[in-house]
Amino acid sequence: MEHTTTNSTEVSSQGRLQRMDNHDPEKLEGRNHSSGRPYDVDSEHSSSHDNDLPEDVEKAVPQDGPEHPQEHHTPTTAQDWDGPDDPDNPMNWTLRKRALHIAPIAFLSFACTAGSSMITPATPEIGAYFGVSRTAAILALSLFVLGLGLGPTLAAPISEKYGRGVVYKVSGPLYMLFILGSGFTKSFGGLLVCRLLAGLTGGPVLAVGSGTIADMFPPRIRAVASGTYVMAPFLGPALGPVIGGFAAQYKGWRWTQWCTIFIALAAYATILPMQETYKKIILQRRAKKLNIPPPATPPMSGLTQLKILITITIARPVVMLVKEPIVLFLSIYTAFAFSVLFAFFAAYPYTFETVYGFNTWQYGLTFLGIGLGVLLAAATNIVIDRTIYQKMTLQALKEGRHMAAPEHRLYCAMVGSLGIPIGLFWFAWSARPEVHWISPVLAGIPFAWGNLCVFISAVMYLIDVYGALNGASAVAANGLLRYGMGAIFPLFTFQMYERLGIAWATSLLAFISLAMVMIPFVFFKFGPRIRAKSQYSTLKI
């Protein structure tokens, strides 16, 4: 991660604060980039309050033991932290305390994404119950995924005004309420509406989670925390069918929704003791408690706020998809890989039922291979960050540059890109009666590993290249395309597998992914030249 330079002006110790200049986020590309920022459309807000700390404080982040003691003076303003050792700053919390804040948001993110796929083993039963086709029944998955894509647009204004904690504590109950409606509904239309709204209310949790990570960890030491967090939203869809398979087999389709609520309730209980981590809100609350002036914020009408929100999360992302080759091709690549993952929620049942005669709970267990691949990808990202990217950063600092070239973020994608076609071809030609069922199950490991490696790497590269605000729009563009395609793919998967057969339907996806393998390599080679022509890149190394 790049270093940021902070000019601080020391004032007298007679009760005044140590002031630190705010940086223009457009000049500090990657100021807010974390390895776990893929879902964070709120990053434009968190970045402006990320860490206004001196660079050398990053090396002194406490790893364990007591928190920094409170300095013995009373602040007269709340414009910034009360010095680099301010105990209210989440970056000064002990490692244990920060870990106890990562676990709940990871758990809640897992609960929200698991809800997308937990219903899929019950697709045949839902079709029979409501008298609709199997393709229509899969809409319960597709509309939920679409809601997850749209939900993060709600997170940015709420988080900015009220903080991260409010998003978790409001989104959680609303999510469970609509899942409850899905379980009780008597009509197919009611099921689809509730599923869409469940995804819409669960989406903000994913957006704000990575912002919370950024609040607690400076960029240079954020990789482990981000890698741990990002793993959770990807494990959710992988493990959802495992749980849903048993529920649907022995209790019926409604129990897939009850199980979703049980997991969400457990996750929500862990959220309640969490403290606020967003700098702006912490300073506002401290000012109110001490009866001193709150941090100055420019007056902004509701219409202006809405305009900014639409620009950053919708208008600019669409423009960048059209005009920016980096955004376009990386978004297409990650969206395709993501969509194939969701297509598997239709392809796996079809394959393991027709070829191996698996029942509902048995084919639910086949998704464990994908879950293992997700775990390996998170570990791979951390290893590459520690062994390669950090060395590149240190070398850049020695040469007088404040960060390594963003192309060094692509190592994980270049390695992982090979795993996607390998896993798909393996699945395509091993799913046959004469081959043991464990072989296509194991094929999910390299596929999921490559999928997540490419995803994390691509998002970090986008944020490094485009900076704080434009980077948020680039990630939003990626998310819009990713969730849009992810919602569509399952709808034609059954027909494709029935007409082409398992081998050639999966091989078709494998050949497309093989054609995309070169994308990260091309940007690694020609990225600097492409960046130089970009009207949105603000990078100055």
N, C-alpha and C positions, 0 to 999 in steps of 0.2 A: 504494500500500500504506500501511496505517496505521503510525504510529510507535508504538513501545513505550517505556515509561519505565522505566529501571532505576535503582534506588537502590544505589549502591555505597559501601562503607565502606572508607576507606583505612586501612591499617595500616602499621606501620613497615616501612622498606625492609630490615630486617635479616633477610630471608629469609622473611617471611610473605607470604601471597597476598593479592591484592586480591579481596575477596569481593563477590559480586553476588547480591542477593536473587533467589530463584526466584519467578516469577510464577504465579499461579493461571491455568491455561489457559482456564478458563471465563470469566475476566474479560478475556482478551485475544483476542477474536474475530478470526480472521484472522491470529493470531500465526504460524500455520503455513501460511497459505494462499499457495499459489503457483499461477501460471498453469498449471503442469504437474502438478497434483495429481490428475488424474482417476482414476488407477489406484491411488492410495495409500491402502489401508486401514490402513497402518502409520502414518498421519499423527498418530494420537493419541499415539504414542510419540515420534515425531520432534519434535512440537510442544513437548513439555515440555522438550526439550533443545535447541531450535532455535537461538536466539541470545540468550544472556543478555549482550548487549553494550549499552553506552551508545548512545543514539540517534545521536549525532554520529559514531560510528564507522562507521555505514553510509555516510557520505559520504567516508570515508577508505579504502575498500576498495582495495587496490593493483590497478592495472590492468596493470602490467607491471614488469619489472625485478626486482631481488633481493627475496627475502622479508624480512620483518622480522627483525632480528637477535635472538637469544636474549638476554633480560635476564640480567645477571650476578648471579644469586642462586639459591639452591636452595630450592625450595618445601618446606614442611613438611607440607603436606596436598595432597590432590588433589580437593578438593570442587568446584572450579571452575577456569576458565581462569586462568592466571598473568598476569592483567592483560589489557587490551584488545588488546595487541599480541602476545599469546602465539602463537608461530609454529606450535604444534601445532593451533591452531584453523583448520579448513579455510577459514573465511571470510577468513583472513589470507594464504592462499596467493596466488601471483601468478595473474593472469588466464590465463596460458598453462597453468599447472599444473591449474587448475580445468577449463579446456577439455579438457585431456587426460584428465580423469576423466569428463567428460560424454560424450565420443565413444564410449568402450567400452560404457557402459551403454545408450546409444542403439542401438548396433550389436547388442548382445545382445537388447534388446527387439524390435528389427526382426526378428532371427532367430527369436524365439519366436512372434511374430504372423504372420510369413510362412509358418511351418509350418502355420498353419490353412488357408490357401487354396492352397498350392502343389500340393496333391493334387487340387484340384477339376477341372483339365483332364482328369484320368485317370478321372473318374467313370464314363463309359460303359465303359471297359476294365475297371474294377474290378467293375462289375455283371456283365459278361460272364464274367470270370475266376471269380468266386465263384458265379455263377448266381443273382444277386439283381436286384431291380428297380433302376431308376435312382434312385428315391426312397430305397430302402434304402441304396444306395451313398453317397448324400449324407450319411448318418449319420457317415461318417468326418470330415466337416467339422463337423457339429452337435455331436458329442460332444467334439471338441477345443475348440470355443468354450465349451461348458459347463464343461469343465475349467479354461479360462482364468478363468472367473467364480468358481469355487470355490477355485482355487489361492491367491489373495491372503490367504485366512483363515489359511493356514499361515505366511505371511511375518511377521505381527505378532509372535508369541511368539519365533520364531527370531531376528529382527532385534533385538528388545529384549534378549535374553539374550546373543547372540553377535556382533551387529553386522551392518552391511549386507554387508560383503565375504563373510561366510560364506554368506549367502543366494545371492549370485551364484555362488560357487564350488561350492556343493552343487547348486543347482537346474540349472545348466548341464549337468553330466554326466548327471544323472538324466533331463533332457529329451532329451538325445541318445540315451540308452540306450533309452528307450521309442520314439523315432523309429526307431531301429535295429530294434527288435522289430516295428514296423509294416512295415518293409521286408522282413523275413525271414519273416513269418507265413505259414502255409499255410492258415489258416482265416479266414473272415469275422468270426467272433466274436473271434478273437485280434486282428485288425486294429482292431476297434472298441474293445476293452479298452486296447490300446496307445495308440491315439489319445486316448482319454479321459485316461489317465495322463500322456501327453505334455503335454496342456494343463494338467493339474493341477500338474505340476512346473515348467512354464514360467511359470505365472501369478505366482508370487512375485517373479520378476524385474521384472514390470510394477509390482507394488505397491511395491517398495523403491526403484525408480529415482527416483521423484519425491521420496522421502525423502532420497536422496543429494543431489539438487539443493538441497533446503531446508537441508541441512547446510552447503553451500558458499556460498550466496548469501542475504543479508538480503532480506526481502520487497520492499523498495522497488526493488531492482535485479535482481529474479529473473525478470522477464517474458521477457527474451531467452533466458536459459538454459532456462527452462521451455518456452517455445515451440519451441525447437530440439529438446528432448528429446521432447515430446509428439508431434511430427511423426513420429518413428520408428515407434512402435507402430501408427500409422495407415497409414504407407507399407507396412508389412509385408504386410497383406492385399491391398493394391492391386497390389504388384509380385510377389507370390507366383505368381499365374497366368501372368505373363509368363515366369518361369523354368520353372514347372511345365509350361507348354504345350510348350516345346521338349523337355523331358525325356520327357514322355509320348508325344509324337509320334515321337521317334526312338529312344528307349531303353526305353519301357514304364513302367507305373505305379510299379514299385518304385523307379525312378530319381528320382521326385519326392521320395521319402524320403531317398535318398542325397544329393541336392542340398541338402535341408534340413539334413542333418548337416554337409555341407561348409561351409555358411554359418555354422552354429552353432559349429563348431570354430574358424573364423577369428575369430568374435566372442569366443569364450571365451578365446582366446590373448591378446586385448587386455585382458581383465579381470584377468589374473593379476598384472601389476605394480601394480595399483591399491592405494592406501593406504586404511585405514579412515577414514570420515568421521563416524561417529556419535559424538557428544560423550561419552556415557556410557562407551562402550567405550574410547575414546582415553584418558580419565582413569583408567579401571581399569588399563589396560596401563602407563600412566605411573607409577601408584602402585606396581605390581608391580616395575617396572624400578628405581625409586628406593627400594624397600623402605619405603614410607610408607603410612599408612592410605588405603584406597581410598574412593571416594565412598560416602557412607552411602545405603543402600537399605533401605526398610522390608521386614521379613521377610514373605514371602507364600508360602503353601502352593500346591502344584500345583493343588489344587481351586479355590482362590481365583483363580489366574491363568486357569484354564479358564472360570470363571464370568464374569470380566471380558471375556475374549475373545468368549464367546458373546453377552454383552450388547451389546458395541460393534459386532460384525460381523454379528450375526444378529438377536437379539431386538429391540434398539432400532431398527435400520433398518426392520424390519417394522412396528413401532408407528408410526414416523414416516411411513412410506408411507400409513398409514391416517389418521393424525390431522393431518398437516401438509400443507396445500394446496400450499405452495411445493415441498416434496419430491415430493409425488405428481405434480403436473402437469409439473414439469421433468423428472422421471424418466421419465414416460410419453413426453414429447416426445423426449428424447435416446435412449431405448430404441427408439422407433419408427424414428427416422432411422438409428440404428446397425443395426437389423434389416433395413431396406431395403438397406443396403450389403451385408449378407451374403446377402440374397435375390438380389442381382445375380450371385452366384457360380453360381446356377442359371439366372437369367434371361438373362445375357449369352451363355452357350453356346447356349441355345435360340434366341435371337434371331439371332445372327450365323451360326449353322449353317443355320437354316431360311430366312432372308431372303436372306443373301448367300453361302451355301455355303462359309463359312470352315472350314478344318480346325483341328485342335487348337492348333497354335502360333499360328495367325493370330488366333483369337479371344482367346487369352491376351494378345496385344499390345493388345487393345482396352481393357484395364484401365489403360493408361498415362494415359488421360484422367482417371481417378479419382486417380492418383498426382499429377498436376499440380495438381488441385484441392486436395489435401492441402497441398502446398507453398505455394500461394497463401493458404490459410487460416492457416498458421503465420505468414506475413509480415503478414497482415491483423491478427492478434491483437497482434503486436508494435507495429505502427504505431498502432493504436487506444490501446494502453496508453501509448505515449510521447506522443501528441498530445492525448489527451483525459483518460485516467484520471489521469495524473501531474499534469496541471493542476488537476483536481478535488481531488486530494490536497493540493497546495500551497495551494489556496484554503481548504481545510478547516483546515489548520494555521494559516494567518493568522487564521482566525476562532476559534481556540482549541480546535478539535476535533482528536482524534488520528487520525482517518481520514475519508475520503470516504464518503458513504452507499453501501452495497453495491449499490444499484440502478445505480450508474455502471458496474458490471461487465457490465451487460446490453447495452451498446452493440454489442459484437461479435455477440451473438445476434440483436439486432434487425436488423442489416444482413444477417447470414448466413441468417436464417430465410427470406428471400425466394429464396435460391439453390436450396433444396431442391425446392420445387414447380416452379420454372423448369426445372431440370435434368430432372425427371421428365416434365413435359409435353413438353419438347423431345425426349426419348428416345422417348416414346410415339408421337408423330406423325411422327417423321422416320425411324424404323426400317421402311422399306418399300422394295421393289425399285427404284422410280423415283428414290429419293433416295440420293445417294452415301453409302457406309458411314462416311465420316469424320464425318458430321453426328451420328449417335447416339453415336459415340465422344467427340466434343467435348461432348456433353450431360452426360457424366460430370464435367466440370470444375466447373460451378456447383453440381451436386449435392454433390460431395465437399467443395467449398469451404464451402458452407452447413452441411453436416453437422458438420464439425470446428469451425467458428466457434461454432455453437450449443452444442456439447459443452463446449468449453473455457470459454466464458462462463458456462454454467449451473453448472459445478462450482465455479468461483471464487466465484460468487454464493452457493452453498450454504455454502461454508466461511466466507465473510464473515458471513453471517447467523447461523450456528449455532455459531461458535467452534471451538475446537480439538477437544474430545472429541465433542460433538454433531455438529460438522461432519464428523468422520470417519464417524460413523454415517449421516449424510445421504448422503455419497458412497458408502458401502457399499450403502445402499438403491438408489441409482442404478445401481451396478454389478450387483447381483443381478438387477434387472429388465432391465437392458441385455443382459447375457449370456444370461439365460434366454430372452428374446424372440429374441435373435440366433441362438440354437441352434434355435429352432422354425421361424422364417420360411423357411429354405431347404427344409424338408421338404414344404411345400405349394406352393412356387413353380411347379414344373413343371406341376402340375395346374391351377393358376390361369391360367397363360399358355396352356395348351392349350385350356381351356374358354372363356376370355374373349377370347383373342387378345392379341397384344402391345400394341396400342394401348390397349385398355380395361383390361387388367390393370395396366399401368403408370399409366394415368390414375386408376385407383382409388386407388393409392398416392399419387399426386399430389394428389388431392382431400383425402385424409386429412391430408397434410402441410400443405395450404393452410389447413385448418381450425385447425391448430396454430400458424400464423404469429403469431397475436395473443398467444400465451402470454407471451413476454418483454416485449411492450408492456404487457400487463395488470400484470405484476409491477413494471415500471418506474413505472407510474402509481400502483398501489395497494399496492405492496410495504410501505411504512412502516406502513400501516394493518393489513395482514395480519400483519406481524412483531409488532406490538404485542399481538396476541391469542395469539401462540405461546407454548406452555409450554416449548419447547426453545431458543428464541432467547435468547442471553445478550448481545446486542449493546448496547453503550453507546457512542454516538458522541461 
